[in-house]
Amino acid sequence: MSLEIVESCVNCWACIDVCPSEAIAMGDTHFVISAKKCTECDGDYADPQCASICPIESAILDAEGMPLNPPGSLTGIPPERMEAAIKEIQLR
């Protein structure tokens, strides 16, 4: 069992200090999670701490490849309304 950080990671460093198993390290272009060290915070926390603090939607995936912070979960804007919301903001 392991989580994965994908290329949308902006290297904000938020996840490093909250990982109880010290499974997160800098990769070539973005942070990566060591599959050997990652416990998904089982036994430590109810939710993976890296995903709890990550400010980027869809940057951290579970073992099945599903985002832990799916589109719309952080902004509150459903994905199907995102384009309209961006246009509305730009018109201000």
N, C-alpha and C positions, 0 to 999 in steps of 0.2 A: 504494500500500500504506500502510495506516494503522491504528492501533489506536484504540479509542474508550473513554472513561471514561463510565460511565452514572450515573444518579442515586443509586445505592446508595453512591457515593463519600462518605466521611465527612470529606473535606478534612483528612486527617491530615498532609499535606505530605511524606510519605515519598518519593513519586515524583519530586518536583521536582529534587532534587539528583542523582539517579542517571540522569536522562535525558541521554544524550550529545549529542543534537541540539537540546536546549532546546526541545522541542516541547510541553511541558506548561505551561499557564497557568490562572489562576483564571477560571472562567466566571461566569454569573449566580448559580448555586446550588452548583456543584461544579466540580472541575477538568476541563479539556477538553484534548484533544490536537489540535494543528494537523496536519491532513492534509498540508499542504504541507511541514512540517518533519519529520514522523515517518518514520523509516527502519526501524522495528521493531528497531532496534539491529543491523541487518545490517552486517557489517564491523567492528563494535565488540565485540559480545558474542554468545554462542550463543543466549541467550534475551532477550526484551524485559525490560529492567531495571525498568521500572515495575511489571510483573506479578510480577517476582521479589520485590519488596519490599512489594507491596500487601497489607495485612492483611484485606481484605474480599473474600470469595468472590464471584465473578461481577461484580465492579465494572469490570473491564477486558475488552473484547471484541476479538477479532481482526477482520480484514477481512470474514470471513464471518458475523460476529455471534456467534461462539462464545466463551464465557468462557475466558480463559486460566487462571483459578483457579476451576474449576467447583465446584459444591456438594460438600462433603465433602473437597476437596483440602487445605484448611488445618486443618480440625478433626479429620480422620481418621474422622469419623462419616458413613457412607453416608446420602444423602438420605432413603432409605426408613426409616432408623432414627432420624432426627433428632427426630421428635415424641416417641418413646418415651424418648430420651435426655434431652430437656428435662424431661419429667415425672419421670423418675428423679432428676434433679438437684434439682428443686423439692421433692421429698419428703424430702430430706436435712435 
